[in-house]
């Protein structure tokens, strides 16, 4: 039976001259992989390659078959036309990084409507933003842990924070964990503050290039500890250079 669904493209991977494998995070079925026919053109690539650029918001019709690892798209349409995301060099770099990060983080994600709408809202916000986006990827990745089920367990009380933060257990600790994945000192103390960051207030967090890079390293490690088969984004070095 044909289904019409909304989705966010995570990766377009050329399979051969006539087809590609496309990973899309959908509203109703979570992450789904599709085999699409798209003959390579001499100039500019095929039409579907353009429609299926990473982080494009699409509407598609397909016949879902649980027994198949690769589904087939019957119809494909753009669900929203970005006004600046594909054309602004900084936003485009952020989008490249996020698409790679999301592809790894959502590889086995099932239906999660709240997560889908969070990602959709964030992308539309980024597209509309005029400036002040240097902390966008940090705020985005921190908040996404809520929807993936490993938001840090910080007791928001009027007391001194414990001296360590256990990245594997997602909680404060009064002694260093044996496994070695933890923050201490000023870094541990900054965790409650960073958890307050969101898209509305992120511009008020005055972070240096070094601080931003360190936070991103910690976040990447944090996701690797909580998401099976998570891989380091190859575009991370490019993002650091552009946002320097």
N, C-alpha and C positions, 0 to 999 in steps of 0.2 A: 504494500500500500504506500502510495506516495505521501511524503511529509514535506511541509513548508516550514523552515526553521530559520532563525537568526543566528549569526555566528561572527566570530572575530578571528581573522586569519592569523595563525601563529608562524607558519613556515611554508614556503613554496620551494620544493626540492626537485630540480630537474632529474627525471628518471632516464629518459632517452630523448631522441629528437622529436618523438611524437607524443610524449606523455610526461606527467610530473606527479609527484605525491605531495598532497597538500594537507597540512594538519590545521584543523579549525576547532576552536573552542565554541561550542554551541550552547544556546540557552536551554534546550530541552534534553540534550543527550550528552552533555559534557564534551570531552575531547574526542574528536572523530577524525580518522584519516581517510582521505579520498584519493582515488586514482583518476586523474583528469586527462583527457585527450587534448593536446595543445601543440600542434605542429610548430616547430621552431621557425621563425621568420629570419630573413637575412638581416633585417633592420628592425630593432625595437622590440623583438619578441612578439609572442602571440597575444591575442585579445584577452584570453583567460589569465595569462601571466600578469597582465596589467590589472585586471579585476582582483586578482588573488595576491596582491602585494601584502607583505606582513603588516598586521594591525588594521588592514582594511575591514570595514564593517559591511557584512554581506547578508543577503537573503538568498536561500537556495532551496531547491526542490530535489529530493532524492528518495530512493526506495531503500529504506534501511533493512539490511539483512544481517542479523546477529552472527551468522556463521562466517561472514566475510571479514577479513582484517582491513580490507580497503573497499570503501563504498564508492558508488558512482553518482556523480551529480547529473541531474536531468536538466535543471534550469539554474541560472546564476544571475543575480542582480546586485548592484551596489545598494547597500542599505542606508548609507550616509556618505555624502561627499565632503571630505575634509577641505577646509579653506586655507590652512597654512602648514599642517603637519608634513605633507610630502615636499614642501617647497622651502621651508626654513631649515638651513643646514644644521643648526643646533637641535631643533626639534626632531629632525630626521635621524640624527645620531642617537638621541634618547630613544626614539621609537625602535631603531635597529637593536639597541641593547635590550629594551623591554621585550621585544618579540622573541629574542633568543632566550632570555630569562624565563619568560612565560612558557615557552615551548618545553623547556626542561622541567619547570615547576608543575605544569599541568598535564604532563604526559599521560598519567593514569587517572586524571580527575573525572569523576562521574558528574551527573547533573547537579549543578549547584547554582541556582538562580541568583542568590544573593551575591555570590562571587562574580558571576557574569555581569550583573548590573553595576557592581563596583568598578570592574575593569572598563565597561562601556562609559560610565560617567567620567572616569578619570581621563580616558582618551579624548572625550569631547571637551573636557576642561582644558587639557593641554593644547588642543587644536585652537581653542578660543583665546588662550592666554597671550598677552602682548609682551610681557617681560617677567622677570623674577621667577624663572623656572629652574634655577641651578640646583635646588633641593628637591625637585619634583620626584625623581626616581627613588630618592631615599624615603620620602613621605609615602610614596606609592607602595614600596616593598614592605615597609614597616606595617602599614595598615592592612595589607593583604594577608598577613599572618593571622588576623582575626578570622578571615573567611576560610583559611586552610586548616585551622584548628590548633595552631601553636603560638597564639598570642602570649607574650611573656607574663608570668604570674608575679606581678609586683603589687605588694600591699600598699595602697595609697592611704597612708596614715601619717599623722603628724609625729614622725619619729625619724631617727637617723637610719639611713639605708644600711643594710648589711654589707660587709666589705667585699663580697664576691658576688658575681652573677654567673650561674651555671648555664652555659649555652645549650647543653644537651638536655637538662631537665627544665629549662625555661623558667628558672626561679632564682631568687636571691639565696645566698648561702653564707654561713658564718665562718666557714673554713674552706680552703681550696679543694675542689673535687679531685679525685685521683686520676680521672681520665684526661685532664689537661685542657679541656675546652671550656674556658671560663675567662671572665673579665675581672679585673681587680682595681682597687684604688679609684682614681678619677673616672676611668672608663666605666666601672661598675656603677659609680654614683650618678653618671650621666644618663643611664638607661631610663629611669622614670621621666626625666625631662624630654628625651627623644620620643618617648611613647605619646607625648602630647602633640607631636607634630602631625599636621594634616595639610590638605591642599589650601585651606583658607589662611593658615597662620605660618606656613613654612618660610615665607619671606622674612619673618622676624628672627629666624635662627641664623645668626651670623657665623658661618663655618668657613674655615680656611680650606685651601685646596688639600692640605695634608689631612685635616680632620674629615673632610668629605670622603677622601680615598680610604681612610681607615674604617669609617663607618660602613662603607660599601664592602670592604673585605670581611668585616665581622658579619654583615648581613648575608653575604654569600656563604660563609662557613655555617651560619645558623640554618640556612635553607638546606645545605648539604646534610646537616645532622637530622633534619626532620622530613626531608622529601627523598624517598628511595630513588636511586639512580640519577640524582641531580648532578649536572655537570657545570663546571665553571664556564661562564659566557666568554666566548672568544673576542667579542666586541668590547669587553670591559676596558682594555687599554686605550681603544679609540675614544670611548666616552670620557675617560679621565683627561685625555689630551684636549678634547674639544671644550670641556667645562673648566679647564685650568684658568 
